Amino acid sequence: MKRLIFATNNRHKIEEVRAALDGTAEIITLSQAGLFGDIPETADTLQGNALQKAQWVWERTHCSCFADDTGLEVDALDGAPGVYSARYAGEHCSFDDNIDKLLGALRGAENRKADFRTVICLIENGAAKYFEGRVDGQILTERHSHGEGFGYDPVFMPDRFAVSFAEMPLSVKNSISHRGLAVKKLAEYLTHAS
Ligand code: IMP
């Protein structure tokens, strides 16, 4: 089975990706690969950041590896916060700060269309390949959540659903989400390429 290093320290992402790639590839974490320290993310596109993170791992290991980058793209804000979604309200802001800023920016807006987009960059033998997942939806006017919720989950309602991402079981969210779709494309590619 293929071994791939996943360029993230996020435990939830590692679990999600391991489940999706079960039987297709063995996922190695950064610490298992002996890689520590912050990976730079300074590009101005999702594709650029995914490439930058995967390249960081490739240059240090020359092992097959991949990285992902996600952004929330809001129509009425010309695609913002996009690649800056994690730090929309400032460098060390919380999920709540980001949501407050977003709801403020869209106060009174009729067009509340938005999408989440994930780009995965896979590097094998030094060559990069990209896989993209996207989910369209709406930004709600207030939080809809049973608990904490990840990122913008409490204010994002995917099309064809009447609840926010934060209100649905994680298994349902993962089956329709941007990251879930991108990982599925990666899994299909790895299945057919092996
Ligand atoms: P990352 O590239 O996966 O780290 O995502 C960047 C930022 O986008 C995160 O810090 C979150 O604010 C937001 N984000 C990414 N994925 C999701 C999601 O599934 N739900 C809500 N927000 C997300």
Residues whose N, C-alpha, C, O or C-beta is under 5 A from the ligand:
A	BS01	IMP	D68 D69 T70 G71 S85 A86 F150 G151 Y152 D153
